[in-house]
């Protein structure tokens, strides 16, 4: 076994990458970097019947978007390849034969009908220590019968021969020592009738040959781990068996059940890093990238789903996470998914962007109708930054500034466009018209001076003035907005608003 820490992320291309898998990849990456090690990306595609076209590419693109860089893998190469299991068939044949030869595995000729009958007779049927002798396999049949079946080319699978009544201990970094009785472990199929290994055999052989030192994966794999421990023993690899760490589940926001696409769809958030469309089925999903999350923010949020540094600090760069990360600090219990917290992280990262960087990141979300140059849009970045949680928010906020209002806040008009206040608001027009240096500070001084000199209420003037220019009663500084629009545009919008306010008043 290598002295260098080597972790792996080993997804199956049977669907598009759930963020639970991405968190596993992240933790494997952080642990490797913390310990000066390497992360391997291996594609476990032995189940060809569930293969989804484009899923492998999606996995790679997701990791690249998030900045989780693999040192070796299907897309980068390395000294331990091939890194795709479907390209390693000959390797597995060698090792399954070794298990047959040393008595740790056996041929099973049972048909689907045989297995169904066994299950009908015993709803709790388990192919293993207590049932194998009643089934059609090389342990229950005589040698001549077995040879005859093999010579005839009868279909078979190869199963692991699990020892009777032993305690199998799994030493888990997150959960401590977990004991299993071998009677609870099935004689799992290691080699299928199609000539391909199952996950269990390929996984253990590959981890050994790729010198993986730490297997970090979701807790759903914990029940399979005693089987893997037995395989290490069967091959004589116990001294080089990797350290296991099984991570807590990501739970739905209410804490009930594993985080699912259905829950995300119902509550309005994705459970995938990137958007995808299924190549053959009528299925698709939005992704965090397309929703307007910064990858750095999403990584930071994801790291805290099942791990805590033990301090009050929440904002961590990827490098900072690697320095702070510790598997022993991972939780044993499931982590509730909190979409509001995800958005909070995103907002914190947006606030730290320069105006230029924010504008660069929001441009992919620009409406098709946008014709403005970056130079023209740049002042809006600083103006709107504090109001942007997801990147598309920038354009929603900017719309009321960039476009002549199509409607006006009716409550404000009804409350402020009446009586003497109508004339007060109309007298704003010549005030604005007479301002020579049309910047935010000058506009603010002029309007506030006008209010104070005439003993008016700030609310009676400033709120309707904002609605005149933007149609809405909320937003950044109205003086900044006015300066950005320029005098001519402000006067044009005020004239339009006066007319529309009159119409709204008469309609009321």
ZINOR-V532262 format. One record per residue. N is the residue number from 1. RES is the residue in three letters. PHI is phi as a letter, one per 20 degrees, with the letter a starting at -180 (* if undefined). PSI is psi in whole degrees, -180 to 180 (* if undefined). OMEGA is omega in whole degrees, -180 to 180 (none if undefined). Layout:
BEGIN
N/RES/PHI/PSI/OMEGA
N/RES/PHI/PSI/OMEGA
END
This chain:
BEGIN
1/UNK/*/140/-178
2/UNK/f/143/175
3/UNK/f/-20/179
4/UNK/e/137/176
5/UNK/f/128/179
6/UNK/c/117/176
7/UNK/d/167/179
8/UNK/b/152/168
9/UNK/d/124/-169
10/UNK/c/71/-179
11/UNK/f/161/174
12/UNK/d/136/-180
13/UNK/e/51/-178
14/UNK/d/6/180
15/UNK/r/-178/-177
16/UNK/e/148/-162
17/UNK/f/110/175
18/UNK/f/149/-178
19/UNK/f/-17/173
20/UNK/f/-40/176
21/UNK/f/-40/179
22/UNK/f/-38/178
23/UNK/f/-39/177
24/UNK/g/-45/178
25/UNK/f/-42/-180
26/UNK/f/-47/-179
27/UNK/f/-40/177
28/UNK/f/-40/178
29/UNK/f/-48/-177
30/UNK/f/-42/-180
31/UNK/f/-42/179
32/UNK/f/-46/-178
33/UNK/f/-37/179
34/UNK/g/-34/-174
35/UNK/d/19/178
36/UNK/m/28/-176
37/UNK/d/-159/-176
38/UNK/c/148/176
39/UNK/d/131/-180
40/UNK/d/134/172
41/UNK/d/114/179
42/UNK/d/133/180
43/UNK/e/118/-177
44/UNK/e/89/-173
45/UNK/d/38/180
46/UNK/f/-23/179
47/UNK/e/81/-176
48/UNK/f/-22/-180
49/UNK/f/-21/-179
50/UNK/d/9/-179
51/UNK/f/134/178
52/UNK/d/121/180
53/UNK/g/130/178
54/UNK/n/-10/-177
55/UNK/f/-39/180
56/UNK/f/-45/179
57/UNK/f/-38/180
58/UNK/f/-42/178
59/UNK/g/-47/-179
60/UNK/f/-45/180
61/UNK/f/-37/180
62/UNK/f/-46/180
63/UNK/f/-40/180
64/UNK/f/-41/179
65/UNK/f/-39/-176
66/UNK/e/-8/179
67/UNK/n/15/177
68/UNK/e/99/-173
69/UNK/e/128/178
70/UNK/e/138/-180
71/UNK/e/-28/178
72/UNK/b/159/176
73/UNK/q/-175/-177
74/UNK/f/-29/-175
75/UNK/e/-11/-177
76/UNK/c/-17/-176
77/UNK/m/-169/-179
78/UNK/q/-179/-174
79/UNK/e/0/-175
80/UNK/d/19/-177
81/UNK/f/-180/-1
82/UNK/f/155/-178
83/UNK/d/13/175
84/UNK/c/123/-171
85/UNK/f/-30/180
86/UNK/f/-14/177
87/UNK/e/9/-174
88/UNK/c/20/-173
89/UNK/g/-44/-177
90/UNK/f/-32/179
91/UNK/f/-45/-177
92/UNK/f/-34/180
93/UNK/g/-39/178
94/UNK/f/-44/-175
95/UNK/f/-30/176
96/UNK/f/-34/177
97/UNK/f/-36/178
98/UNK/f/-40/180
99/UNK/f/-37/175
100/UNK/f/-46/-176
101/UNK/f/-35/-178
102/UNK/e/8/173
103/UNK/n/11/180
104/UNK/e/-5/180
105/UNK/b/161/-178
106/UNK/b/159/178
107/UNK/e/139/175
108/UNK/c/123/-175
109/UNK/d/9/-176
110/UNK/g/135/176
111/UNK/e/170/176
112/UNK/g/-37/179
113/UNK/f/-42/178
114/UNK/g/-45/-178
115/UNK/f/-39/178
116/UNK/f/-41/178
117/UNK/f/-42/180
118/UNK/f/-39/-180
119/UNK/f/-34/177
120/UNK/f/-39/179
121/UNK/f/-32/-179
122/UNK/b/103/-179
123/UNK/g/-22/180
124/UNK/d/21/-177
125/UNK/g/135/177
126/UNK/c/125/-180
127/UNK/f/105/-177
128/UNK/a/-149/-173
129/UNK/g/-44/-172
130/UNK/e/-2/-177
131/UNK/c/-16/-171
132/UNK/f/-31/-177
133/UNK/f/-17/179
134/UNK/e/3/-178
135/UNK/d/176/-176
136/UNK/e/91/-177
137/UNK/b/174/-175
138/UNK/f/-4/174
139/UNK/e/-31/-178
140/UNK/e/-22/-178
141/UNK/e/154/178
142/UNK/f/163/-173
143/UNK/f/-38/-179
144/UNK/f/-42/179
145/UNK/f/-43/179
146/UNK/f/-46/-179
147/UNK/f/-41/180
148/UNK/f/-44/-180
149/UNK/f/-41/179
150/UNK/f/-42/-180
151/UNK/f/-35/179
152/UNK/f/-10/-179
153/UNK/m/26/177
154/UNK/f/145/-179
155/UNK/f/141/177
156/UNK/b/163/167
157/UNK/c/166/176
158/UNK/d/127/-177
159/UNK/d/153/174
160/UNK/f/137/176
161/UNK/e/99/-178
162/UNK/f/131/-180
163/UNK/f/155/-178
164/UNK/e/139/168
165/UNK/l/57/174
166/UNK/c/150/172
167/UNK/e/123/179
168/UNK/d/116/-177
169/UNK/e/130/174
170/UNK/d/117/176
171/UNK/e/107/-173
172/UNK/d/131/-177
173/UNK/f/-35/-178
174/UNK/e/-40/-170
175/UNK/d/-4/-177
176/UNK/m/-158/-179
177/UNK/f/128/178
178/UNK/c/124/-177
179/UNK/d/140/176
180/UNK/c/145/172
181/UNK/e/136/-176
182/UNK/f/-23/179
183/UNK/f/-21/-180
184/UNK/e/-7/-174
185/UNK/d/126/178
186/UNK/f/156/166
187/UNK/f/81/-173
188/UNK/f/148/174
189/UNK/f/128/178
190/UNK/d/-30/-179
191/UNK/c/129/-174
192/UNK/e/167/-179
193/UNK/f/-17/178
194/UNK/e/3/178
195/UNK/n/9/179
196/UNK/d/148/177
197/UNK/f/158/170
198/UNK/e/173/178
199/UNK/g/-44/-171
200/UNK/f/-49/-180
201/UNK/f/-50/-176
202/UNK/f/-40/-179
203/UNK/g/-50/-177
204/UNK/f/-45/180
205/UNK/f/-45/-178
206/UNK/f/-43/179
207/UNK/g/-38/179
208/UNK/f/-49/-176
209/UNK/f/-29/178
210/UNK/e/5/175
211/UNK/l/43/178
212/UNK/f/128/-177
213/UNK/e/-25/-177
214/UNK/c/122/177
215/UNK/d/110/-179
216/UNK/d/118/-176
217/UNK/b/173/-178
218/UNK/f/156/-175
219/UNK/f/-16/178
220/UNK/f/-17/179
221/UNK/e/-4/-179
222/UNK/g/-43/179
223/UNK/f/-22/178
224/UNK/e/-15/-172
225/UNK/f/-37/176
226/UNK/g/-35/175
227/UNK/f/-42/-180
228/UNK/f/-38/177
229/UNK/f/-41/178
230/UNK/f/-38/179
231/UNK/f/-40/176
232/UNK/f/-39/178
233/UNK/f/-43/-178
234/UNK/f/-35/-180
235/UNK/e/-8/-177
236/UNK/m/29/-176
237/UNK/d/20/-175
238/UNK/g/-36/-177
239/UNK/f/-21/-179
240/UNK/d/15/179
241/UNK/f/134/-179
242/UNK/f/161/173
243/UNK/e/133/-179
244/UNK/e/146/173
245/UNK/b/115/-178
246/UNK/d/120/-172
247/UNK/e/152/179
248/UNK/f/156/178
249/UNK/f/153/166
250/UNK/e/125/-175
251/UNK/d/158/172
252/UNK/g/158/-176
253/UNK/g/-30/178
254/UNK/e/1/179
255/UNK/n/3/-177
256/UNK/d/104/175
257/UNK/n/161/180
258/UNK/f/140/-180
259/UNK/g/124/-174
260/UNK/c/158/175
261/UNK/f/-37/-179
262/UNK/f/-45/178
263/UNK/f/-42/179
264/UNK/f/-45/179
265/UNK/f/-40/-178
266/UNK/f/-40/-174
267/UNK/e/-3/172
268/UNK/n/30/175
269/UNK/c/151/179
270/UNK/e/162/174
271/UNK/c/24/180
272/UNK/c/144/-179
273/UNK/f/-41/-178
274/UNK/c/154/176
275/UNK/f/153/178
276/UNK/b/157/173
277/UNK/c/126/-179
278/UNK/f/136/-174
279/UNK/f/-25/-175
280/UNK/c/-15/-178
281/UNK/d/159/-180
282/UNK/e/68/-178
283/UNK/c/145/177
284/UNK/a/169/177
285/UNK/b/150/172
286/UNK/f/165/179
287/UNK/c/166/-179
288/UNK/f/-34/177
289/UNK/f/-49/-177
290/UNK/f/-21/179
291/UNK/f/-17/177
292/UNK/o/26/176
293/UNK/e/144/170
294/UNK/f/137/-178
295/UNK/f/-36/-180
296/UNK/f/-39/-180
297/UNK/f/-41/-178
298/UNK/f/-39/176
299/UNK/f/-45/-180
300/UNK/g/-46/179
301/UNK/f/-46/-176
302/UNK/f/-36/-179
303/UNK/f/-31/-177
304/UNK/e/0/177
305/UNK/e/80/-180
306/UNK/o/-4/179
307/UNK/b/148/177
308/UNK/b/136/-177
309/UNK/f/-9/-179
310/UNK/n/13/177
311/UNK/c/-180/178
312/UNK/e/-12/-178
313/UNK/f/135/179
314/UNK/d/-30/-177
315/UNK/e/117/-179
316/UNK/c/132/168
317/UNK/f/169/179
318/UNK/f/-40/178
319/UNK/f/-39/178
320/UNK/f/-40/177
321/UNK/f/-43/-180
322/UNK/f/-38/180
323/UNK/f/-34/-175
324/UNK/e/-20/-169
325/UNK/f/140/178
326/UNK/b/124/-179
327/UNK/f/-33/-179
328/UNK/f/-18/180
329/UNK/e/4/175
330/UNK/f/145/-179
331/UNK/f/150/174
332/UNK/e/-26/-177
333/UNK/e/159/-178
334/UNK/f/155/-179
335/UNK/d/121/178
336/UNK/f/135/179
337/UNK/e/129/-177
338/UNK/c/100/-176
339/UNK/f/-34/178
340/UNK/f/-37/178
341/UNK/f/-37/177
342/UNK/f/-44/180
343/UNK/f/-35/178
344/UNK/f/-46/178
345/UNK/g/-44/-178
346/UNK/f/-42/180
347/UNK/f/-40/180
348/UNK/f/-40/179
349/UNK/f/-36/177
350/UNK/f/-41/-179
351/UNK/f/-27/-179
352/UNK/e/-7/180
353/UNK/f/147/169
354/UNK/f/162/179
355/UNK/g/-39/-180
356/UNK/f/-43/-180
357/UNK/f/-40/178
358/UNK/f/-45/-180
359/UNK/f/-39/179
360/UNK/f/-39/-176
361/UNK/f/-26/180
362/UNK/e/-17/-176
363/UNK/g/-37/178
364/UNK/f/-16/-179
365/UNK/e/5/-177
366/UNK/f/141/176
367/UNK/f/153/-178
368/UNK/f/-25/-177
369/UNK/f/-10/-177
370/UNK/f/124/178
371/UNK/d/3/-175
372/UNK/f/145/179
373/UNK/f/163/177
374/UNK/f/-34/179
375/UNK/f/-38/180
376/UNK/f/-33/-177
377/UNK/e/-23/-173
378/UNK/g/-44/180
379/UNK/g/-27/180
380/UNK/f/-27/-179
381/UNK/f/-49/178
382/UNK/f/-35/-178
383/UNK/f/-36/-171
384/UNK/d/-8/-171
385/UNK/g/-45/-177
386/UNK/f/-11/-178
387/UNK/d/6/-178
388/UNK/d/119/175
389/UNK/d/-48/173
390/UNK/d/148/-172
391/UNK/g/-38/178
392/UNK/f/-18/179
393/UNK/g/-30/-180
394/UNK/g/-45/-176
395/UNK/f/-31/176
396/UNK/f/-41/178
397/UNK/f/-37/-177
398/UNK/f/-23/-175
399/UNK/g/-41/-179
400/UNK/f/-18/178
401/UNK/e/-42/-174
402/UNK/f/-23/-174
403/UNK/d/146/174
404/UNK/g/130/-177
405/UNK/g/136/174
406/UNK/e/-21/177
407/UNK/b/168/-177
408/UNK/c/146/-179
409/UNK/g/110/-171
410/UNK/f/-38/-179
411/UNK/f/-41/179
412/UNK/f/-45/180
413/UNK/f/-46/-178
414/UNK/f/-38/-176
415/UNK/e/-34/-172
416/UNK/d/-25/-178
417/UNK/e/76/-180
418/UNK/a/156/175
419/UNK/l/-141/-179
420/UNK/f/-22/-176
421/UNK/f/-22/178
422/UNK/f/-46/-180
423/UNK/f/-34/178
424/UNK/f/-44/-179
425/UNK/f/-36/178
426/UNK/f/-28/179
427/UNK/f/-8/174
428/UNK/f/-30/-175
429/UNK/g/-54/179
430/UNK/f/-28/178
431/UNK/f/-48/179
432/UNK/f/-39/-178
433/UNK/f/-31/-175
434/UNK/e/-6/180
435/UNK/f/124/-177
436/UNK/e/-53/178
437/UNK/e/101/-168
438/UNK/e/69/174
439/UNK/d/171/-172
440/UNK/g/-45/-177
441/UNK/f/-41/-179
442/UNK/f/-42/179
443/UNK/f/-44/-180
444/UNK/f/-45/-180
445/UNK/f/-41/-178
446/UNK/f/-46/-176
447/UNK/f/-42/179
448/UNK/f/-36/176
449/UNK/f/-42/177
450/UNK/g/-41/-179
451/UNK/f/-47/-176
452/UNK/f/-41/-179
453/UNK/f/-33/-177
454/UNK/e/5/178
455/UNK/l/39/178
456/UNK/e/168/175
457/UNK/e/136/177
458/UNK/g/-40/-180
459/UNK/f/-32/-180
460/UNK/f/-24/-176
461/UNK/d/-51/-171
462/UNK/f/-41/-180
463/UNK/f/-50/177
464/UNK/f/-30/177
465/UNK/f/-41/177
466/UNK/f/-45/-179
467/UNK/f/-36/177
468/UNK/g/-42/-174
469/UNK/e/-34/-172
470/UNK/c/-16/-177
471/UNK/n/-17/-177
472/UNK/d/162/-178
473/UNK/e/1/179
474/UNK/c/161/178
475/UNK/q/-175/179
476/UNK/f/-177/-178
477/UNK/g/127/-179
478/UNK/f/-24/178
479/UNK/f/-38/175
480/UNK/f/-41/180
481/UNK/f/-46/-179
482/UNK/f/-43/180
483/UNK/f/-40/179
484/UNK/f/-42/-179
485/UNK/f/-35/-177
486/UNK/n/159/-173
487/UNK/f/-48/-175
488/UNK/f/-42/-180
489/UNK/f/-39/178
490/UNK/f/-47/-179
491/UNK/f/-40/178
492/UNK/f/-44/-179
493/UNK/f/-35/179
494/UNK/f/-43/178
495/UNK/f/-45/179
496/UNK/f/-42/-178
497/UNK/f/-41/179
498/UNK/g/-46/-179
499/UNK/f/-43/-178
500/UNK/f/-36/178
501/UNK/f/-40/178
502/UNK/f/-45/-179
503/UNK/f/-40/180
504/UNK/f/-36/178
505/UNK/f/-42/-180
506/UNK/f/-33/178
507/UNK/f/-34/179
508/UNK/f/*/none
END
